[in-house]
């Protein structure tokens, strides 16, 4: 076996092209997934008045008070409320069923898959009598 040289076989060009295309497709799909999921972690807030509550869809629709929302592109916002959403009034924890139309609220939220998900909802303007539980 002397005199026999070992050489690496050359990878055919079509295989290299297919591998590069597959890698490029993977990178593009991951970038669009990250954009759709809004992994940036930016939270936003809206201060406004509740116009609708849907217990079936677990959503709250809020009309922002003019000039106080960070995103000025929408007239109304519909937020999804999940188990992680903190709802408070008078510095006390409340449930989803404490939310009602015409209440003034501060909503902290983030975007997830194109939907607005409420992180916290603070009910504002409640009178002191309603803060105490008898």
N, C-alpha and C positions, 0 to 999 in steps of 0.2 A: 503494500500500500504506500510505499514511498513514491514520491513524485506526483502524487495525486493532490491537487490543490482543492481546498474547500472554498466554495464561493457562495455567497448569498444569492438566492434567486431574486430576480427583479420582480417587483409587484406590478402587475399589469395596470396600465393607465385607467381603464374603466373602473377598476376596483377602487383606486384612489379617488377618482371623481365621485363615485357613489358615497364613499366614506365622508368626504368633505361636504357633500350636499346633505347627508344625514346629520352631521354635526351642526351645520348652519341652520337646518330646520329645527333642531332641538333648541338651539340658542334663541331663535326667534319665538318659538312657542313658549319658552320659559319667560321671556321678556313680556309677552302679551298677557300671560297668566299673572305676573306680578303687577302689571298695570291694572288688570281687571279686579284683582283682589285688594288693591290699594294698600299695599304692604308698607307704605311710607309711614304709617303710624300717626299721621297728623289728625288731631282731634279738632273739632270745630264746635262752636256754640251758637245757639239761636235763642233769643228772648222773644216771646210772643204769647198769643192767646190760643188755647185749644179750640178748634172748630169742630172736631169729630173724634170719637173714640170707637174703635171696633174691637170688642172682646173676642169675636170669632177669629179675626186676622191678627189680633194682638198688635194693633197699630194705633198711633196717635197722630192726628193731623194738626199742625200748628201754623197759624198765620203770623209771620214775624211782625214785630213792632218796627215801623219804618226807621231805617238807619242804624239799627242795633244788631243786625245779623252780619256775620262775617262774609257770607256768600249772598250777594245781592241779586242773583240771577233768578231766583224762584219767588213766586208770590206766596206759595204755601209749601210746607214740607210734610211728608208722611214718614214717620219714624216707626221702625219695627222695635218692639219691646220684647226682650227675652228674659230668662231667669237671672242673668247677670246685671240687668239694668237696675240701678239704685233709684228708688223713688222716695223723696222726702218732702215733708211739709212741717214747718215749725221745728226744724232740726230733729224730727222724729221719722223713723222709717215708716213707709206706707206701702200698700199693695197697688197693683195695677188698677183695681176697682175703685181706688180713691180718686182717679182721674175723671174729670167731667168737662163738658163743654163750658166755654166762657171763662175757664180758669186761666190765670196768667202763670206762665212757666218759664224756667230757664232749662234748656235742653243741651246737654253735651253729647256729641255723637261722632261716629266715624262711618266711613263708607266701606262696605264689604260686598263684593260682587255686584257693584252698581246699586246697592240698596243702602239706605240710611238706617243705621242701627243706633238706638239711643244707649249711651253709656250711663247717663244719669238724668233724671228729671226732678227738678226742684219746683214745687208748687209755691208760687208767690202770692202775696196780698191776702193771706188768710187772716181773719181777725183773731185776736188773742183768745177769745172765748172758745173758738173751735180747736185751739191748740191743747186744751186741757181735756183729759178723759175723766169723766165722773164715774 
